[in-house]
């Protein structure tokens, strides 16, 4: 790849490359890319794809480290109903839902807005729900080094809803637990506290 003078020049080049690929896809499926309604579609699709995969350019651990504060609080902190939107890596179709995240501090807390941000960082990549759950869990565990971390994700997958088995009402739930949340009583407390939002 040719050298670029700045990030903006690089992003424009990448957008143009992706745009050209979308043009070829539209042509290959039998559409006229020069038709009025499609003339700007390759550019729009390129920009949308780069937005939906921007997590590759973000460092979730750095986001957390930038907002960690010493604090003696050592009870459960829960952020629930975090909206998430991602792309299934198998068909590149969306899956969407909500994440419930909890941690038990161990000398440090983190700014509350940072947890939804790291959910977005990992969701804005080509994903499977199982790995998305694991990525969030391990990032929190490795960076905050808390006494425990819990993550539950509920999501609907368009690859199941609009193709394949075409089951519109199915919801997939994944979970992960570390530290004190591996104890059944702590895990049950967390699940009870988020139960009003679970499907």
N, C-alpha and C positions, 0 to 999 in steps of 0.2 A: 504494500500500500504506500502511496506517495506521501511524503511528509506534509504536514499542515501547519500553518502559521499560528492557529489558535483553535480552541475547542469549538467555536461557532462554525468555522470552516470545516472542521472534521464532521460535525453533526449534519451540516448541509450535504456533505458528500455521502454520508451513510444514508441519509433520507433519500437522496436521489438514487442510490443503488437499490434500496428496498423498493422504491417507487417503480423502477424499471422491472423488477421481478413481479410485482403485482400486475403490471401491465401485461406481462407475458402470461400470467395465470388467467387473467380475464380473457385474453385472446384464445388461450388453449381450451377453455370451457365452451367456446363458441360464441362469445359476445363481441360486440364491436366497441373497442375501447375509445373510438372516436365519437361514439354516440353522445349526444348532449348530456344525458344524465350520468355518463360514465367518464367524461373527459377528465374531471378532477378526482375521480375515485382512487386511482393509484397513489396520488400524493396524500390524500386523506387517510387511506389505509396504511401507508408507510408511517405517517405521523402517529396514528393510533397504535400500531404495533410497537413502535419505539417507546411510546408512553406506557403501554401495558407491560413492557419488559424492562422498565427503567431500573428495577431492583438489581440488575447485574452491575450497575455503576455505583451502587450505594453500599456502604459498610455499616451493617447493623450494630456491630460491637462498638464502633466509634460513636454512633448515635447515642448508645447507652452511656458510654464513658463520659460523654460531654454533659451529662446531667445527673451524675451520681453525687449524693450528699451523705455525709456522716450523720447517722441518726440512730438512737437507741431503740426505736420502735421494733418490736419483734413478734407482732401478731400478723395474721394473714392480710395481704393486700390483694384485692380482686378487681380486675377491670373486665367487665362482661359486656356482651353484645357488641363486640368490635366488628363492624362490617368489613368483609373482605371480598375481593374479586380477583380471580386468577385465571390462568389459561392451562387447561389440561395438556400435558406434554405429549399425549398419545394422538390427539386429534386437533389440538390447538383450538378447542372450543372452550368457552368460559365455564368456570364453576364459581359459585358464589354462596355466601352464607355469613356466619358469624363465628368469632372466636371468643372464648372465655379464658382469661389468663390470670393466674395467681402466683404470688411468691411470698415467702416468709423471709424478711430481711435478716441480714447477719452483719449488722454494723453500718450498712449503707442502704439508702432508698434511692429510687430513681424518679425523675420527673414523670408524672403520670402520662403525659402526652407521648412520651418516648415509646411506651409499649405498643400502642396502636401504630406508631411509625414503623417499628421493626416488623410488626405483622405485615404491613404494606410492603416493606423491603423484600421479604421472602415471597409474598403473594405475587409481586410484580416480576415474576420469573416463570418460565415454563415449569409446571409443577405437577406432582401428584399429591393428593391431600395428606397421605401418610407422611411423606417427606416434609411437607409444609409444617405439619404439627411438630415433627422432630427438629426442624431447623429453628423454629421459634423457641422451643424448649431448651435446646442445647445452647443457643446464643445467650439466653437469660441465665442459664446455669453457669456457663463458663465465664461470663462477663461480670455478673453481680456477685457470684459465689454466695448465693443465699442459703438459708437452711433448707429450703425446698422450693420447687417450682411445679406448677400444674398447668396444662394446656388442654382444652377441649375445643374441637372445631366441628361444627355442623354445616354441611354444604349440600347444595343441589348441583348436579353435573349435567350440563347441556348435552354431553356426549351420550348420556343415558336417556335424556328427555326428548331430544329431537332427532335422534338416529338410533341405530341398534335396537335395543329392547323397548325404547320409547315409553318409559315409565315416568310419567310427569310428576308423580307425588312422592317419589323416593327421596330420602334424605340420608346422607352418609355421615356418621359420627366417628371421629377418631380422637384418641386421648393419649397423653403422655404425662408421667409423673416422675419426679426426682426428689431425693432427700426425704424430708418429713412427710411428703405427700405419698410416699410409698407405704406409710403406716395407714391401715384401714380406717382408723378413727379420724385422722386428719383429712384423708381423701373423702370420706363420707361427709365431713363438715363442708368441704368445698363444694361437693356435688349438691348438697342440700341448699347451699346459699345461691347456687346458680340454677336450681331446679325450676324456678318460676319462668325461666326463659328457655329451658330445654324443650324440644319438641316432644 
